[in-house]
Amino acid sequence: MKQILVLYYSRTGNTERMAKAVAEGARINNDIKVELSYHVEAEDLSIFDAIIVGTPTYHHEMAVDFKNLFEETAQKGISLKGKVGGAFGSYGWTGEAPKLVIEIMKYKFEMQVVEPPLLARYLPDAKILSDCRDLGKRIAENLMSKN
Ligand SMILES: Cc1cc2nc3c(=O)[nH]c(=O)nc-3n(C[C@H](O)[C@H](O)[C@H](O)COP(=O)(O)O)c2cc1C
């Protein structure tokens, strides 16, 4: 059984729509367990084979919860090395938060990231929601091909 975490923050629902589509796309068969959540403890991250983070951009930053989560994960020496990572999020004009998540996953935690991150300007349209489902599906298929 492979486990995928779709972890998201959303204040006005835009990134949440994306998160639900990513999770839907990742549910490709009964050998994949997908958890859609807005909060996990740093220790919980160890059990997942893939971690996909959805964060809107507020004040040029990722959601503060995720900054704290990454900080705590690093402080406690919890290894995410080799896990699959991805990021997505809604934005208004700059949209750097998902890119920051990808950089931390890649350079700090040595995860295998899927790039580029998926962005939606404000409300995701049907095309972007389809891309979100595709991102989830690709990550799930990637995990299934690993053994
Ligand atoms: C106070 C505030 C600050 C924001 N700062 C940024 C920003 O720095 N860059 C950007 O691209 N969008 C910014 N936005 C726009 C949000 O990213 C956008 O509304 C997004 O759709 C929110 O996603 P959510 O519904 O998942 O919370 C800001 C919005 C607000 C209300």
The ligand as an SDF file (V2000), in Angstrom:
LIG
                    3D

 31 33  0  0  0  0  0  0  0  0999 V2000
   -3.9750   40.0730    2.1300 C   0  0  0  0  0  0  0  0  0  0  0  0
   -3.6880   39.3410    0.8440 C   0  0  0  0  0  0  0  0  0  0  0  0
   -2.3720   39.2300    0.3850 C   0  0  0  0  0  0  0  0  0  0  0  0
   -2.0840   38.5770   -0.8260 C   0  0  0  0  0  0  0  0  0  0  0  0
   -0.7940   38.5030   -1.2590 N   0  0  0  0  0  0  0  0  0  0  0  0
   -0.5300   37.9360   -2.4650 C   0  0  0  0  0  0  0  0  0  0  0  0
    0.8040   37.9020   -2.9740 C   0  0  0  0  0  0  0  0  0  0  0  0
    1.7690   38.3340   -2.3380 O   0  0  0  0  0  0  0  0  0  0  0  0
    1.0050   37.3350   -4.1940 N   0  0  0  0  0  0  0  0  0  0  0  0
   -0.0170   36.7980   -4.9310 C   0  0  0  0  0  0  0  0  0  0  0  0
    0.2140   36.2680   -6.0070 O   0  0  0  0  0  0  0  0  0  0  0  0
   -1.2930   36.8150   -4.4700 N   0  0  0  0  0  0  0  0  0  0  0  0
   -1.5730   37.3640   -3.2630 C   0  0  0  0  0  0  0  0  0  0  0  0
   -2.8700   37.3850   -2.7890 N   0  0  0  0  0  0  0  0  0  0  0  0
   -3.9390   36.7510   -3.5800 C   0  0  0  0  0  0  0  0  0  0  0  0
   -4.2740   35.3240   -3.1190 C   0  0  0  0  0  0  0  0  0  0  0  0
   -3.1570   34.4810   -3.3290 O   0  0  0  0  0  0  0  0  0  0  0  0
   -5.4760   34.8130   -3.9310 C   0  0  0  0  0  0  0  0  0  0  0  0
   -6.6290   35.5300   -3.5380 O   0  0  0  0  0  0  0  0  0  0  0  0
   -5.6970   33.3260   -3.8440 C   0  0  0  0  0  0  0  0  0  0  0  0
   -6.7030   32.9550   -4.7810 O   0  0  0  0  0  0  0  0  0  0  0  0
   -6.1300   32.8880   -2.4650 C   0  0  0  0  0  0  0  0  0  0  0  0
   -6.2490   31.4830   -2.4510 O   0  0  0  0  0  0  0  0  0  0  0  0
   -7.1560   30.7040   -1.3920 P   0  0  0  0  0  0  0  0  0  0  0  0
   -8.6100   30.9170   -1.7730 O   0  0  0  0  0  0  0  0  0  0  0  0
   -6.7760   29.2630   -1.5380 O   0  0  0  0  0  0  0  0  0  0  0  0
   -6.8670   31.2460   -0.0180 O   0  0  0  0  0  0  0  0  0  0  0  0
   -3.1560   38.0220   -1.5930 C   0  0  0  0  0  0  0  0  0  0  0  0
   -4.4830   38.1340   -1.1110 C   0  0  0  0  0  0  0  0  0  0  0  0
   -4.7660   38.7940    0.0890 C   0  0  0  0  0  0  0  0  0  0  0  0
   -6.1860   38.8770    0.5700 C   0  0  0  0  0  0  0  0  0  0  0  0
  1  2  1  0
  2  3  1  0
  2 30  2  0
  3  4  2  0
  4  5  1  0
  4 28  1  0
  5  6  2  0
  6  7  1  0
  6 13  1  0
  7  8  2  0
  7  9  1  0
  9 10  1  0
 10 11  2  0
 10 12  1  0
 12 13  2  0
 13 14  1  0
 14 15  1  0
 14 28  1  0
 15 16  1  0
 16 17  1  0
 16 18  1  0
 18 19  1  0
 18 20  1  0
 20 21  1  0
 20 22  1  0
 22 23  1  0
 23 24  1  0
 24 25  2  0
 24 26  1  0
 24 27  1  0
 28 29  2  0
 29 30  1  0
 30 31  1  0
M  END
$$$$
